[in-house]
Amino acid sequence: MSDSLQPVPPQDDYTDAQRLANRFAVLKSERRAGLITFVTAGDPNPELSLSIISGLPAAGADLIEIGMPFSDPMADGPAIQAANLRALAAGMTLAGTLELVRRFRADDRATPIILMGYYNPIYRYGSTAFIDDARRAGVDGLIIVDLPPEEDQELCHPALTAGLHWVRLATPTSDDKRLRRIMTNSSGFIYYVSVSGVTGTRSASEQDVAAAVSRLRRHTDLPVAVGFGIKNAEQAKAIGRVADAAVVGSALVDIIAATDGDAGAVHKLVRELTHGLQEELRDL
């Protein structure tokens, strides 16, 4: 763990099993889609990363996804791959990622935090220890890209038992049979990857996303968040017309890279995205 983040003692009261459900309930009452922001822990360094993440809720982020740095993020495009390498070079580790969440949670008990990444660092950390430490740090759920439903015994079952949400990915290639399997043990929300391929490279049409979300809703009552390729307020607004939340990652990571971690620049885009979503009130 980087020495630049001073440790905060673990606290069981950072855990709130209803935090994620409460946030989606608020969004529904406000008749709008939510904004889920993604950044990589420790990018470009631990202190700037904490500053960026800590300011996201005030800028308008409803949920925060934090990427766990890994040397081989196979589902991510060039922008997030580079963010992983910057974070690792700055000394960020999985333990450091959990410390960052603890530091955030000391001042913010309301904003849901989802950790997203790959199983290898968790396996090396120890699955049981990771789940316990993540829960006590104030993590609300996990998205583990490379653990399919067939491997639920590895981490999904223990995570759900401990009270962490297990957020699944669905894609344009997920047929109805596969969707039934994906929904098994899913909790919190469903993350729909709107294009085939890696993050940050292409965007799907609103019509295609609307059809996909409609199909997903036939399989689950969970909220549906849509990501991959959303870069501006207009694109977020279009997603907000058909989904429960829009996920924005590569666009924020690009700003971090271009500005050497200027939190103000990152939060400016978040405010613009939030404004676009708030313009699109829905009949629910």
DAGI-V19633 format. One record per backbone hydrogen bond with DSSP energy under -1.0 kcal/mol. CO is the residue of the C=O (numbers start at 1). NH is the residue of the N-H. Records with the same first field share a line. If there is no record, write none. Layout:
CO->NH ; NH
This chain:
11->14
12->15
16->19
18->22
19->23
20->24
21->25
22->26
23->27
24->28
25->29
26->30
27->32
28->31
31->282
34->246
35->62 ; 63
36->248
37->65
39->67
40->43
45->49
46->50
47->51
48->52
49->53
50->54
51->55
53->56
55->59
56->61
63->37
64->114
65->39
66->116
67->41
72->74
73->76
75->199
77->81
78->82
79->83
80->84
81->85
82->86
83->87
84->88
85->89
86->90
87->92
88->91
93->97
94->98
95->99
96->100
97->101
98->102
99->103
100->104
101->105
102->106
104->107 ; 108
112->64
113->140 ; 141
114->66
115->143
116->68
117->145
119->123
120->124
121->125
122->126
126->130
127->131
128->132
129->133
130->134
131->135
132->136
133->137
134->138 ; 139
136->11
140->165
141->115
142->167
143->117
144->147
148->151
149->152
151->154
152->157
155->159
156->160
157->161
158->162
159->164
160->163
165->142
166->187
168->191
170->193
171->174
175->179
176->180
177->181
178->182
179->183
183->186
187->189
190->225
191->170
192->227
205->209
206->210
207->211
208->212
209->213
210->214
211->215
212->216
213->217
216->219 ; 220
223->190
224->244 ; 245
225->192
226->247
227->194
232->236
233->237
234->238
235->239
236->240
239->242 ; 243
244->34
245->226
246->36
248->38
249->253
250->254
251->255
252->256
253->257
254->258
255->259
256->261
262->266
263->267
264->268
265->269
266->270
267->271
268->272
269->273
270->274
271->275
272->276
273->277
274->278
275->279
277->280
